[in-house]
């Protein structure tokens, strides 16, 4: 059965049954195959601007210079 065939029936379910269905599907995903694009226990380094206070100062200075040029 395809998703397109299931959706009309699912839409007719009462809210309680929809929540049960969500729980059942979530449990199947949890115990089923790995669908996550991330590798468990691998460290992923993400860029964040928070420790870049120098960049913030440079931007503020550039904005001040631009304000001065307008005057």
C-alpha positions in Angstrom: 0.0 0.0 0.0 1.4 3.4 -0.9 1.4 6.6 1.2 -1.1 8.2 -1.2 -3.5 5.3 -0.5 -3.0 5.5 3.3 -3.3 9.3 3.8 -7.1 9.6 3.2 -7.7 6.9 5.8 -5.3 8.4 8.2 -6.9 11.8 7.9 -10.2 10.3 8.9 -8.8 8.9 12.2 -9.6 10.6 15.5 -6.8 12.5 17.1 -6.1 9.8 19.7 -5.6 7.2 16.9 -3.4 9.5 15.0 -1.2 9.9 18.0 -1.1 6.1 18.5 0.0 5.8 14.8 2.7 8.4 15.3 4.0 6.5 18.4 4.0 3.1 16.5 5.8 4.6 13.5 8.3 6.4 15.7 9.1 3.2 17.6 9.5 1.3 14.3 12.0 3.9 13.1 13.9 3.8 16.4 14.4 0.0 16.2 14.5 -0.2 12.4 17.2 0.7 10.0 19.3 3.7 10.6 17.8 6.7 8.7 20.0 9.4 10.2 22.6 11.0 7.9 24.8 11.4 10.9 27.2 8.8 12.2 26.6 7.9 15.8 29.4 8.9 18.2 31.2 10.9 15.5 32.3 14.4 16.4 31.1 17.1 14.0 32.8 20.5 14.1 30.4 23.3 13.3 31.4 26.9 12.7 29.9 29.4 15.0 30.5 33.1 15.1 30.3 33.3 18.9 34.0 33.1 19.7 34.7 35.6 16.9 34.6 38.9 18.9 37.3 40.3 16.7 35.1 40.0 13.7 32.3 41.7 15.5 34.6 44.6 16.4 35.8 44.9 12.8 32.2 45.0 11.5 31.3 47.6 14.1 34.3 49.7 13.1 33.4 49.4 9.4 29.8 50.5 10.1 31.0 53.5 12.1 33.3 54.5 9.3 30.5 54.3 6.9 28.3 56.4 9.2 31.1 59.0 9.3 31.3 59.0 5.5 27.6 59.8 5.2 27.9 62.9 7.4 
